[in-house]
C-alpha cells in the first residue's frame, strides 16, 4: 500500500454501528476520540456528509469497502486527486453515500484542502455489533498509524462520537 | 405475435430494495409485478410483550428518512390508549419537528433523486455538475430540515428527545428563535425551486385517482384529522381497519392495501394537496398557480411540484410555530398504565402512517398493527405502471425502463417502511 503519510486534523468514520463490519469507521472514530483526536462518527448520508467537509482543511475518512478483496485489506485513496473507484464503497439505500458526497463537493468546490479515504475491506454486513476478526485486526493495527498522522488540536478525551460504534470481536 | 420483456432488477434512487417485471404479448400486458423483495422485518411481532412506552422509539427504527412519522403515530396511539391529553404547546412542538422531517425528506427526493429523471441525468452524482446552484440550494434546505430535527429531537435521524406524552426536555426558546432567519430563507428557496421544476417537460399522463389523506378543517394536516378522500370517504382514524383492507400477494414482501371495495388508492403529497388545497397558505397556493397546478393535480409526474410546495408550506408553518414558541411545561404528560386500545394516524412525507395498539392493564403491548404509506400505494403504483407502459410502447426497452422507474419515483416509495423496492423486467412476449 502506498504510504504518502497524509496528515489530517479531522477524522470521520463512516458506517452503521449495528451492521457488523460496516461499523469499522465509527469504531476507529471512537478509538481516536478517546485518544484526544478530533474524530466523529457518521452514518454516511452523503447529502449531510458534504456539510462536514467544511469543518476542517485536512480530513481523513474511513469507510468499509466491499470489493471482493480479502477481509481487512486496506486501501488509501487521495480523493482530491481522483474519484473513488466504482462499486468499492458501500452505498446507502438512497445511493447518496460517500462517493456522492465527494463528487458533489468536488463539483461545488467544497472539497477540503486534503481529503484522504481509508478503505477497510469488510466481510460480514449482517446485523450485529461485532467486527469480523480479520477486520478487527486490521482496524486495531491502523490506530497507531492514524494517531501519528493526526495534526489537529487535541481536544482531550471526548464522549463516544455519534451512535455507538461496533465492538471488536472477542 | 410479438413478445417483449422489460426487467428492472434493482430500482435506484428509492429507499429500500425492489424490482419490476413486465411481460407484454402483442402490446397487451400479460404480467406486471412491482416486487418488493426487501425482507419483512416483523416490527409488529417485535412490539408484542413490550411496554407501550417503547413503541415510538422502536417503530422509529422502521425508517431512517421518516422516523418522526413513526414516533408521532405511535405516540398518539399509546396516548389514546392511556387516556393522555397533550398540551397545546406539546402539540405545536410536535408539528414543528414534523415540518423538519417533511423538509429534509421532500427535498432529498425531489431535488436529488427525482429531478435527474426530468433533467436527463443518469444519477444524483451528475446533478451537482449539471445544476450546481440547484444542489447548493437543496443541500441547504435539507440541512435546515435536519437542524429542526436536531434542535427538537436531539439528532437528525431517529430522535431521542421524543416520547409518549411529549418530550423528555423542551428546547430552549433561544435555540428555536435561531431557526427563524433560515426558515424565512427556506420558504423563498422552496418556492423558487418549485417554479424552476415547473419548467420540466412532464410526460402527458393523468389518472382518476382516489386520493386518501388526513383532512382537517382548520389546517393543512400533518398530525391529526379525519381520514377522507375525494370520493366521500370520511372516517375517524379508529375506523381505518374497517375501511382499508390489507392482503398478501405472492410477488411482494409488503402487504397491499385496498379500499373496502377492492379499489386502489393514493396517499401522499398529491392526495394531501387535493383534499386540503384550501388550507394551504395563500403564498403556497400562489406558487402552485404560477407552477401551473390547479387545486387538484392528477398527473403523477407533477408530484415533484407538489412536494416542493409542501416544502414551502413546511418552512412557513415552522416559521409561524418558531415565532410563537412557548416551551411546554411540563414537557411531558404522564399517565399510569392501563388496559386499552388506541390509534394514531399522521401524515408522513409519503402519506398517512397508521398505528393501532392494544394494551393490557400493565401497559404492555398485546397486539400492534402498523400500515405505512408505501404499502397503501403499492396497488396504485402497479396501476400507474400499467397505464404508463401501455402509453409508452413506442419507446425502446431502455427508454421504457427509465419511464417506469420515473413513474415509481413519483411516489417516493419507501420500501424499507413497506416491508416493514426495484428490479424492472419487461417481457415483450
Interface residues (C-beta under 8 A of the other chain):
Chain A: X43 X45 X47 X48 X50 X51 X93 X94 X95 X96 X99 X100 X103 X104 X107 X108
Chain B: X12 X13 X14 X15 X16 X17 X64 X65 X108 X112 X113 X123 X124 X125 X128 X129 X132 X135 X136 X138 X139 X142 X143 X146 X156 X157 X416
